[in-house]
Amino acid sequence: MSKRVIAAFIAFGISLTTLSAEVSQAKTPKPTLAQIEAAKKEEAAKAEAAKKAAAVLNSATKTLNQLTAIADSAQFAYNRALKELAVAKANAQAAADHAAKTQAEVGKATRVIGRMASNAYKLGGDFTNINALLSANGPQDLIDQLTTLDKIGNTNTVALKRFKAAEAAAKIAKAEADRTKAAQEVATAKVAEAKRVADTAKAAQAKEVSKLRAVQNKLASELAKAKNFRVTLEQQRQLALLEEANAVTATKTPNQFKVWPNKGFTGRQTIRSNEAIRTKAVAYAKKQVLARKPYIWGAQGPNAFDCSGLVYAAYKDAGLGYPQWGRLNAALYFVASKRVPFNELVPGDLLFYSYDGSVQNIHHITIYAGNGMMWEANSRKVGLIFSNMYSIKGLMPSGGRV
């Protein structure tokens, strides 16, 4: 299943590359409706693939949950086996100690019996009640000898019983010691097996997590790529249509081709920008227009702009800062820029608008985009737009360079 998803990704990437090539090779920057529709279809297909993959991801999630449960169970079994091993070790040690103690008792009883046998041998080995009667030197001597024989007999009996009891206890203790030792060996093997199972389950869990993340990241990336491609095509077409609509505005607006009368004011003699700075300023202004930021008087970004606020923010983003660059109004920016005739305008230059060609009556400022077009923060009603440089009704433009 993962291979099918990856194959779909590759096919989708190829189709996007093909569409990109078609757009970049077009004679006009305006994407066709067919291209936009194709991008929409690709995006929809990608969304459908993501929907199908969701079922697989859900299944993988269930597998992950099962592996997690197995890993937890294995860890629990491992911990329990460790406890059982500790108990088995304690039992084995106790049994071994008891076996040693009973064996010592057997040894002690053996030594007692040995001494008694030695004493009997020293007495001649035939010290019986009849011999005592025949060898007695009188009644009292007989009584004393019989009492001694009786004590010896009782001692022998006790010693023999103790020996037998000690020997039986030693056998039981030895058997228990052997059993607990075997139990300890079983517990040790059980711990090793439980650890192996737990480690295997954890490894499988980690592998599944890694696989899930890879699939999810790939889906998210490709979906975003498809959406961005489609949105870019739509925005390019909207800008191209706007340019076409505004291209004829100058011919319909009276007095817009007039150049400001030369009143001897030349403004600044030097410039502070270069091509790279101007290009970056244009890109910033374009980005704000495409983002459909609103017009708010006095605003200089990042969420809203007025006409001079957009100019200020664009060149600030391009790298100009205080004291070379500050927040001014349109008229003061005119004073602080070098005059540029229309036939020398380049993208990034500024356009100033006045109804009578005087500095004190400058009411608007824009950023020249090239080919007679400009980026501007027009008004609260219109917002930020891409328009023709002659589209400001009743106001005459003049060029300047930062």
Steps between C-alpha positions, in 0.01 A plus 500: 500500500786741591653435157170597330491826696863579411430421135207742508732767644751448218229515233359814654846661515553427129165654410580812703837528326327475161252774590781721633690458173190591298448819703865607492517449119181695432536823308289687750535478883124456515414131566207370301176384654583150376828505693325618815233233456770235455668619820166479681451146377847402615432653839167315522671176398762556767228567756329175397830312537539650844147390586575144394829506682315609814345153527846346477631744759212406730587133455865576567396691811310194622807289434706751692257484792522120496878511495494749786278265700732208423803702602331606824395141573849372426651762727256400774591133454868591514456692824297213649766249393763713673298486822452123466874462445573700815262276699654186347849619592390570858332159527802324354732678743275415796477137393876479457555650845250254651663205322840604636357527850337156488817349360685648795250332733566166326868550551452580865284187555758290316773620732292419812435145382866461418602597850247256650633217285851582611402494865325164463811361341712621791264328746558169325202497279289269729377733771157344559254471793603131573867593510421775740312254728782246501776756551328707764673527838179541687146630471596865482764438238245306293248782523764750389603288200142438389420873523803578288395244238152646491636852444729378227208327329284811515785713361555258214132503412481882504816533298377252244164676467671836456726357235207356305300822534796710389564270206133519389494880537820527299348298215188721496710818512722374217196423287354847572831664418516314169139596422548870576821506300314355203223756553763774500640374170149496350435854627830619352408354161153654530650843566726471196208396278275777636771757431542370145123523437485851650795622291349351183162662569663839565700476177185416302318789665778747415506377138124547465517850647775596254301360207185687604682829532664461160166435328325786679780748423504396134124543466506841669787619280341389174160643591658837583698492176187431294303775671780758466542419132129546433485826702806636317340437164179671609687802636709531185187496289328759721799734471518453124128572465538809718790620288294454184206684653716793609707516184244722328422714804744770398321559170171549685629734773541867393827688556688196636775507241610848602845525655544714807606851404865573571498736795871466565468251791728204445479328838790283618811481280615151610326168550515248786373193316641262245334248270500225763339724762237626254422144386451388859276800575282414198474139613391610848229732362379228264475252788282738703266560205467129429426441868208747464613708797256781588556876468504682834608865514825538695581126493844376393454123534526222550121445495383821330644799309431843364675624183818637661496223763530239223795687345672532840450133591615377154835680512549422868456132417747547212767609746478879536483633855547808713649753442493430125137396505208601719124528509388810305191610311475503119609865462810456718596182314485712181748744654722214618521324161679573173286604201478242221336559158239251385721352230761408767262344755601157628315262734532625856491870414232711668206678338361816660154642421388864512204671331700809404860374488602666827675339796256638756209336317649147479228270629614152398814283456550157339777255403566459129476134385612543135312511169289795613364310804538561874437353846304730727296533818214681327224575750290352776235402247731351236781369724843393370505447122708454185407776259598718205713805582245725329199359681489761780222725371570873510860464626818526296797264569865589544792255535760484773777261613588414858 
